[in-house]
Structure formats: C-alpha cells, structure tokens
Amino acid sequence: MTRASYAPQLSYLGQQTTLSPLAVVALRVAVTLTHWSERRRTRGHLKQLDDHLLRDIGMDRLTATKEANRKFWRA
C-alpha cells in the first residue's frame, strides 16, 4: 500500500472531536480493569516461581509472598 492510500483514514481521524464524557469514563474503566487483571495475573505467576527464579529477578521468597498476596487493586 502506498502512503497516498492512507490519506482518507488520516483525514477522518483528524476530523474527530474530543471524546464524550461517557466515552472518557468507559475508557478509564477499561484501563483500570486491564491494570487490575495484569496485576492479578502477574502476582499469581509470582507465587509459582521457585527460589532459583526468584533470585534471578532479585527477590527473596518472603518478599515474593508478600507481593503475591497483595490485593489486585493495590498498586
């Protein structure tokens, strides 16, 4: 595809106005849920690492357990 074929899409994006308040709220909710999901998943994986892998990432078992047991909504 040549650069000229992107012109209609780019001009459409350039004509867009700011998001509506409802869209802003929906976007913030989606971002928050995504962050929470990632924290839950990574903390779950952290529980499963053995001591050798924890040393590789510079963490001891006690610190890993504390982090893994934190609630997903806590940063």
Distance bins in CASP14 RR format, pairs under 12 A and 6 or more apart:
PFRMAT RR
TARGET T0000
AUTHOR 0000-0000-0000
RMODE 2
METHOD distances of the structure
MODEL  1
1 7 0 0 0 0 0 1 0 0 0 0 0
1 9 0 0 0 0 0 1 0 0 0 0 0
3 9 0 0 0 0 0 1 0 0 0 0 0
3 10 0 0 0 0 1 0 0 0 0 0 0
4 10 0 0 0 0 0 1 0 0 0 0 0
4 11 0 0 0 0 0 1 0 0 0 0 0
6 12 0 0 0 0 0 1 0 0 0 0 0
6 13 0 0 0 0 0 1 0 0 0 0 0
7 13 0 0 0 0 0 1 0 0 0 0 0
7 14 0 0 0 0 0 1 0 0 0 0 0
8 14 0 0 0 0 0 1 0 0 0 0 0
8 15 0 0 0 0 0 1 0 0 0 0 0
9 15 0 0 0 0 0 1 0 0 0 0 0
9 16 0 0 0 0 0 1 0 0 0 0 0
10 16 0 0 0 0 0 1 0 0 0 0 0
16 23 0 0 0 0 0 1 0 0 0 0 0
17 23 0 0 0 0 0 1 0 0 0 0 0
18 24 0 0 0 0 1 0 0 0 0 0 0
18 27 0 0 0 0 0 1 0 0 0 0 0
19 25 0 0 0 0 1 0 0 0 0 0 0
19 26 0 0 0 0 1 0 0 0 0 0 0
19 27 1 0 0 1 0 0 0 0 0 0 0
19 28 0 0 0 0 0 1 0 0 0 0 0
20 26 0 0 0 0 1 0 0 0 0 0 0
20 27 0 0 0 0 0 1 0 0 0 0 0
21 27 0 0 0 0 0 1 0 0 0 0 0
21 28 0 0 0 0 0 1 0 0 0 0 0
22 28 0 0 0 0 0 1 0 0 0 0 0
22 29 0 0 0 0 0 1 0 0 0 0 0
23 29 0 0 0 0 0 1 0 0 0 0 0
23 30 0 0 0 0 0 1 0 0 0 0 0
24 30 0 0 0 0 0 1 0 0 0 0 0
24 31 0 0 0 0 0 1 0 0 0 0 0
25 31 0 0 0 0 0 1 0 0 0 0 0
25 32 0 0 0 0 0 1 0 0 0 0 0
26 32 0 0 0 0 0 1 0 0 0 0 0
26 33 0 0 0 0 0 1 0 0 0 0 0
27 33 0 0 0 0 0 1 0 0 0 0 0
27 34 0 0 0 0 0 1 0 0 0 0 0
28 34 0 0 0 0 0 1 0 0 0 0 0
28 35 0 0 0 0 0 1 0 0 0 0 0
29 35 0 0 0 0 0 1 0 0 0 0 0
29 36 0 0 0 0 0 1 0 0 0 0 0
30 36 0 0 0 0 0 1 0 0 0 0 0
30 37 0 0 0 0 0 1 0 0 0 0 0
31 37 0 0 0 0 0 1 0 0 0 0 0
31 38 0 0 0 0 0 1 0 0 0 0 0
32 38 0 0 0 0 0 1 0 0 0 0 0
32 39 0 0 0 0 0 1 0 0 0 0 0
32 72 0 0 0 0 0 1 0 0 0 0 0
32 73 0 0 0 0 1 0 0 0 0 0 0
32 75 0 0 0 0 0 1 0 0 0 0 0
33 39 0 0 0 0 0 1 0 0 0 0 0
33 40 0 0 0 0 0 1 0 0 0 0 0
33 72 0 0 0 0 0 1 0 0 0 0 0
33 73 0 0 0 0 0 1 0 0 0 0 0
34 40 0 0 0 0 0 1 0 0 0 0 0
34 41 0 0 0 0 0 1 0 0 0 0 0
34 72 0 0 0 0 0 1 0 0 0 0 0
35 41 0 0 0 0 0 1 0 0 0 0 0
35 42 0 0 0 0 0 1 0 0 0 0 0
35 72 0 0 0 0 1 0 0 0 0 0 0
35 73 0 0 0 0 1 0 0 0 0 0 0
35 74 0 0 0 0 0 1 0 0 0 0 0
35 75 0 0 0 0 1 0 0 0 0 0 0
36 42 0 0 0 0 0 1 0 0 0 0 0
36 43 0 0 0 0 0 1 0 0 0 0 0
36 70 0 0 0 0 0 1 0 0 0 0 0
36 71 0 0 0 0 1 0 0 0 0 0 0
36 72 1 0 1 0 0 0 0 0 0 0 0
36 73 1 0 1 0 0 0 0 0 0 0 0
36 74 0 0 0 0 1 0 0 0 0 0 0
36 75 0 0 0 0 0 1 0 0 0 0 0
37 43 0 0 0 0 0 1 0 0 0 0 0
37 44 0 0 0 0 0 1 0 0 0 0 0
37 72 1 0 0 1 0 0 0 0 0 0 0
37 73 0 0 0 0 0 1 0 0 0 0 0
38 44 0 0 0 0 0 1 0 0 0 0 0
38 45 0 0 0 0 0 1 0 0 0 0 0
38 72 0 0 0 0 1 0 0 0 0 0 0
38 75 0 0 0 0 0 1 0 0 0 0 0
39 45 0 0 0 0 0 1 0 0 0 0 0
39 46 0 0 0 0 0 1 0 0 0 0 0
39 67 0 0 0 0 1 0 0 0 0 0 0
39 68 0 0 0 0 0 1 0 0 0 0 0
39 70 0 0 0 0 1 0 0 0 0 0 0
39 71 0 0 0 0 1 0 0 0 0 0 0
39 72 1 0 1 0 0 0 0 0 0 0 0
39 73 1 0 0 1 0 0 0 0 0 0 0
39 74 0 0 0 0 1 0 0 0 0 0 0
39 75 1 0 0 1 0 0 0 0 0 0 0
40 46 0 0 0 0 0 1 0 0 0 0 0
40 47 0 0 0 0 0 1 0 0 0 0 0
40 68 0 0 0 0 0 1 0 0 0 0 0
40 69 0 0 0 0 0 1 0 0 0 0 0
40 70 0 0 0 0 0 1 0 0 0 0 0
40 71 0 0 0 0 1 0 0 0 0 0 0
40 72 1 0 1 0 0 0 0 0 0 0 0
40 73 0 0 0 0 1 0 0 0 0 0 0
40 74 0 0 0 0 0 1 0 0 0 0 0
41 47 0 0 0 0 0 1 0 0 0 0 0
41 48 0 0 0 0 0 1 0 0 0 0 0
41 68 0 0 0 0 0 1 0 0 0 0 0
41 72 0 0 0 0 1 0 0 0 0 0 0
42 48 0 0 0 0 0 1 0 0 0 0 0
42 49 0 0 0 0 0 1 0 0 0 0 0
42 57 0 0 0 0 0 1 0 0 0 0 0
42 64 0 0 0 0 0 1 0 0 0 0 0
42 67 0 0 0 0 1 0 0 0 0 0 0
42 68 0 0 0 0 1 0 0 0 0 0 0
42 70 0 0 0 0 0 1 0 0 0 0 0
42 72 0 0 0 0 1 0 0 0 0 0 0
43 49 0 0 0 0 0 1 0 0 0 0 0
43 64 0 0 0 0 1 0 0 0 0 0 0
43 65 0 0 0 0 0 1 0 0 0 0 0
43 66 0 0 0 0 0 1 0 0 0 0 0
43 67 1 0 0 1 0 0 0 0 0 0 0
43 68 1 0 1 0 0 0 0 0 0 0 0
43 69 1 0 0 1 0 0 0 0 0 0 0
43 70 1 0 0 1 0 0 0 0 0 0 0
43 71 0 0 0 0 1 0 0 0 0 0 0
43 72 1 0 0 1 0 0 0 0 0 0 0
43 73 0 0 0 0 0 1 0 0 0 0 0
43 74 0 0 0 0 0 1 0 0 0 0 0
43 75 0 0 0 0 0 1 0 0 0 0 0
44 64 0 0 0 0 0 1 0 0 0 0 0
44 65 0 0 0 0 0 1 0 0 0 0 0
44 67 0 0 0 0 1 0 0 0 0 0 0
44 68 1 0 1 0 0 0 0 0 0 0 0
44 69 0 0 0 0 1 0 0 0 0 0 0
44 70 0 0 0 0 0 1 0 0 0 0 0
44 72 0 0 0 0 1 0 0 0 0 0 0
45 53 0 0 0 0 0 1 0 0 0 0 0
45 54 0 0 0 0 0 1 0 0 0 0 0
45 57 0 0 0 0 0 1 0 0 0 0 0
45 64 0 0 0 0 0 1 0 0 0 0 0
45 67 0 0 0 0 0 1 0 0 0 0 0
45 68 0 0 0 0 1 0 0 0 0 0 0
46 53 0 0 0 0 1 0 0 0 0 0 0
46 54 0 0 0 0 1 0 0 0 0 0 0
46 57 0 0 0 0 1 0 0 0 0 0 0
46 59 0 0 0 0 1 0 0 0 0 0 0
46 61 0 0 0 0 0 1 0 0 0 0 0
46 63 0 0 0 0 1 0 0 0 0 0 0
46 64 1 0 1 0 0 0 0 0 0 0 0
46 65 0 0 0 0 1 0 0 0 0 0 0
46 66 0 0 0 0 0 1 0 0 0 0 0
46 67 1 0 0 1 0 0 0 0 0 0 0
46 68 1 0 1 0 0 0 0 0 0 0 0
46 69 0 0 0 0 1 0 0 0 0 0 0
46 70 0 0 0 0 1 0 0 0 0 0 0
47 53 0 0 0 0 0 1 0 0 0 0 0
47 54 0 0 0 0 0 1 0 0 0 0 0
47 61 0 0 0 0 0 1 0 0 0 0 0
47 64 1 0 0 1 0 0 0 0 0 0 0
47 65 1 0 0 1 0 0 0 0 0 0 0
47 66 0 0 0 0 0 1 0 0 0 0 0
47 67 0 0 0 0 1 0 0 0 0 0 0
47 68 1 0 1 0 0 0 0 0 0 0 0
47 69 0 0 0 0 1 0 0 0 0 0 0
47 70 0 0 0 0 0 1 0 0 0 0 0
48 54 0 0 0 0 0 1 0 0 0 0 0
48 64 0 0 0 0 1 0 0 0 0 0 0
48 65 0 0 0 0 0 1 0 0 0 0 0
48 68 0 0 0 0 1 0 0 0 0 0 0
49 55 0 0 0 0 1 0 0 0 0 0 0
49 56 0 0 0 0 1 0 0 0 0 0 0
49 57 1 0 0 1 0 0 0 0 0 0 0
49 58 0 0 0 0 0 1 0 0 0 0 0
49 59 0 0 0 0 1 0 0 0 0 0 0
49 60 0 0 0 0 0 1 0 0 0 0 0
49 61 0 0 0 0 1 0 0 0 0 0 0
49 63 0 0 0 0 0 1 0 0 0 0 0
49 64 1 0 0 1 0 0 0 0 0 0 0
49 65 0 0 0 0 0 1 0 0 0 0 0
49 67 0 0 0 0 0 1 0 0 0 0 0
49 68 0 0 0 0 1 0 0 0 0 0 0
50 56 0 0 0 0 1 0 0 0 0 0 0
50 57 0 0 0 0 0 1 0 0 0 0 0
50 59 0 0 0 0 0 1 0 0 0 0 0
50 61 0 0 0 0 1 0 0 0 0 0 0
50 64 0 0 0 0 0 1 0 0 0 0 0
51 57 0 0 0 0 0 1 0 0 0 0 0
51 58 0 0 0 0 0 1 0 0 0 0 0
51 59 0 0 0 0 1 0 0 0 0 0 0
51 60 0 0 0 0 1 0 0 0 0 0 0
51 61 1 0 0 1 0 0 0 0 0 0 0
51 62 0 0 0 0 0 1 0 0 0 0 0
51 63 0 0 0 0 0 1 0 0 0 0 0
51 64 0 0 0 0 1 0 0 0 0 0 0
51 65 0 0 0 0 0 1 0 0 0 0 0
52 58 0 0 0 0 0 1 0 0 0 0 0
52 59 0 0 0 0 0 1 0 0 0 0 0
52 61 0 0 0 0 0 1 0 0 0 0 0
53 59 0 0 0 0 1 0 0 0 0 0 0
53 60 0 0 0 0 0 1 0 0 0 0 0
53 61 0 0 0 0 0 1 0 0 0 0 0
53 64 0 0 0 0 1 0 0 0 0 0 0
54 60 1 0 0 1 0 0 0 0 0 0 0
54 61 1 0 0 1 0 0 0 0 0 0 0
54 62 0 0 0 0 0 1 0 0 0 0 0
54 63 0 0 0 0 1 0 0 0 0 0 0
54 64 1 0 1 0 0 0 0 0 0 0 0
54 65 0 0 0 0 1 0 0 0 0 0 0
54 67 0 0 0 0 0 1 0 0 0 0 0
54 68 0 0 0 0 0 1 0 0 0 0 0
55 61 0 0 0 0 1 0 0 0 0 0 0
55 63 0 0 0 0 0 1 0 0 0 0 0
55 64 0 0 0 0 0 1 0 0 0 0 0
56 64 0 0 0 0 0 1 0 0 0 0 0
57 63 0 0 0 0 0 1 0 0 0 0 0
57 64 0 0 0 0 1 0 0 0 0 0 0
57 67 0 0 0 0 0 1 0 0 0 0 0
58 64 0 0 0 0 1 0 0 0 0 0 0
59 65 0 0 0 0 1 0 0 0 0 0 0
59 66 0 0 0 0 1 0 0 0 0 0 0
59 67 1 0 0 1 0 0 0 0 0 0 0
59 68 0 0 0 0 0 1 0 0 0 0 0
60 66 0 0 0 0 1 0 0 0 0 0 0
60 67 0 0 0 0 0 1 0 0 0 0 0
61 67 0 0 0 0 0 1 0 0 0 0 0
61 68 0 0 0 0 0 1 0 0 0 0 0
62 68 0 0 0 0 0 1 0 0 0 0 0
62 69 0 0 0 0 0 1 0 0 0 0 0
63 69 0 0 0 0 0 1 0 0 0 0 0
63 70 0 0 0 0 0 1 0 0 0 0 0
64 70 0 0 0 0 0 1 0 0 0 0 0
66 74 0 0 0 0 0 1 0 0 0 0 0
67 74 0 0 0 0 0 1 0 0 0 0 0
67 75 0 0 0 0 0 1 0 0 0 0 0
END
